[in-house]
Amino acid sequence: MKFGIFFELSVPRPFSPEREREVITNALEQARLADELGFECAWVVEHHFLEEYSHSSAPELFLTAVAMQTQRIRVGHGAVVCVPEINHPIRVAERAAFLDLLSGGRLEFGTARSSTWTEIGGFEADPDDTKKDWDEYVRVLPQMWMQETFAHRGRCFSMPERAILPKPLQKPHPPMWVTVTSPGTELDAADRGLGCLGVATASYAEQERRTREYHRRIQLCEPAGAVVNDRVAILNFMYCHEDAKRAAEDGLRFLGTFGLLNAHLLFTREVYPTSAYQSLANLAPSPSAKGGPGDRPGVPDGICIGDPRGIISAAKRWESIGVDQINMLLNASEVLSQDQVLASLRLFAKEVMPVFAC
Amino acid sequence: MLVGTGDPETLARHAAELTGFATSPEKLLGVETLQIAFEAERGGADDLLPPGLHPTRPPVVTWLVQRVPESPWGPFALAQCRIECRSGLRPRGFLRGGVIDNEAARDALAARWGYALALGAPRLVRSYDEIRAGATLGGTTVLELALRDPMPLRNADAYYVASVHLAHTPRGLRLVQVDPEFDVARAERGRPLALHFDADAWRCAGLRPSAPVSGSFSIADVTLPALRYVCRPEVPAFLGTERVDA
């Protein structure tokens, strides 16, 4: 089992450049500490226009800063939006290769298609096309990285023969992933030989079912790239404190804030009827397994909020159902202080990670 | 976190009088529904929601025009104007104004589910090349919509967000959660047009629709549900939600 950290770069209102800078510099400090402590990867999302929830519109710049300030931790695009109105595929290939060079071959390359109307509508992309766009991207990007020159006549873009430069350091190319929000996307990942980068929390039973099906399907895959990435990563929420009660109090504040911000996004499914978006794509776990609106929630099963013993127990359970990596969201809208987040990281590394060391 | 900035008492100026919470479900067969969604300019949009609801970004207005061929109150046509929002974690459409052509249906919908509706003339006309819908109040056109080039859509892809209605209830002014179930038999999607919208007539003063989002049409059996929850309009749903079906 490996552990990563995951950034949304959420910024509390009222926004200001100073507040945004503080969020970014806090995240960079967390990434530096995670590097020292032995975390596997620092992931960052790509989002546009999502006020408060995520101001991470230029993840390649954030990851470049992480790469320049760290020695060992891998840098993860979690994930690049593969929609031509948002990111042209040539620019995606160029930037990713550049980041792989700058980081000394530490890039993990996630792919996605966006799930909110705020983003898709903002770029005037067609929601019916984003799945098809994504499929074309994941097939051509490895070719752009591996071939000396590349030409393409496709559905979402075309180009005459050119040398796409630079080339990534990792050979044949950086590991590729798909963000899995909606049930069923893990099968898309498996069929293409891509890593399953879970970004929506699921129950143990649901994740076990998805992981089993993913591993079964990927045996038969037609790889989109030159190498199969068969790892399964999930998103989790971490607040580790010696006192379980205190951990739950503060951790639930963080989890609840994230859940609210996420639920307040305008998902495409809600306003645009299409088979291409069949669920709302909420990422947060249900705050309470029983009861109704207004009931006081507890820490949901499997969430890494608690004392080290409780978190070890949850992580062991995830490991037992075939999860290879847990990526931890550390804060939301700065409801935890930077000192709390850094202390939580240190305690987790001291008490939890050694249990999972190979 | 964003919250509505409208004063609940002001927003409730034409609110319905909900006579009680113990309403039994009502199934309406073969209901035709045209739904058009448009983004709206941000200025003033948050004033149309009470503090108990959270605005979306961008603001989105949805119009639903329905033709109900049979009901316990006779056939009727209904047009609604809603603002998309969140109640706690849940997506909702906040009803701002409605027009109906059947007085008995108006009274029943108000008393049992908190719909605030004015008597007028909604209409829904289907052709192969477009579906037209709209409403008049006192002979004046207050809404004109069209769905151009409708094409079949999977029934499962038709999607309707549940409603909240600000109503006077036995517990005082409350947001009444109404979650109609749509059992869709046929669905279509097309190019949405908002040809005319009199914001004032829909109690949406200052609301300016700006960009089309989607348009769909369905034929469905629609069940108006029993009421389960109401919320106080002045506080977020986690603080102000009350069960009414116990």
Chai-1 contact restraints between the chains, C-beta under 6 A:
chainA,res_idxA,chainB,res_idxB,connection_type,confidence,min_distance_angstrom,max_distance_angstrom,comment,restraint_id
A,E51,B,R57,contact,1.0,0.0,6.0,A-B,restraint_1
A,A263,B,L89,contact,1.0,0.0,6.0,A-B,restraint_2
A,H264,B,H54,contact,1.0,0.0,6.0,A-B,restraint_3
A,H264,B,R86,contact,1.0,0.0,6.0,A-B,restraint_4
A,L266,B,T56,contact,1.0,0.0,6.0,A-B,restraint_5
A,E270,B,P91,contact,1.0,0.0,6.0,A-B,restraint_6
A,V271,B,A37,contact,1.0,0.0,6.0,A-B,restraint_7
A,V271,B,V60,contact,1.0,0.0,6.0,A-B,restraint_8
A,V271,B,V213,contact,1.0,0.0,6.0,A-B,restraint_9
A,V271,B,S214,contact,1.0,0.0,6.0,A-B,restraint_10
A,Y272,B,S214,contact,1.0,0.0,6.0,A-B,restraint_11
A,P273,B,L153,contact,1.0,0.0,6.0,A-B,restraint_12
A,P273,B,D157,contact,1.0,0.0,6.0,A-B,restraint_13
A,P273,B,A158,contact,1.0,0.0,6.0,A-B,restraint_14
A,P273,B,Y159,contact,1.0,0.0,6.0,A-B,restraint_15
A,P273,B,R189,contact,1.0,0.0,6.0,A-B,restraint_16
A,P273,B,S216,contact,1.0,0.0,6.0,A-B,restraint_17
A,T274,B,D157,contact,1.0,0.0,6.0,A-B,restraint_18
A,S275,B,R154,contact,1.0,0.0,6.0,A-B,restraint_19
A,S275,B,D157,contact,1.0,0.0,6.0,A-B,restraint_20
A,P293,B,G88,contact,1.0,0.0,6.0,A-B,restraint_21
A,P293,B,Y229,contact,1.0,0.0,6.0,A-B,restraint_22
A,P293,B,A237,contact,1.0,0.0,6.0,A-B,restraint_23
A,P293,B,T241,contact,1.0,0.0,6.0,A-B,restraint_24
A,G294,B,F238,contact,1.0,0.0,6.0,A-B,restraint_25
A,G294,B,T241,contact,1.0,0.0,6.0,A-B,restraint_26
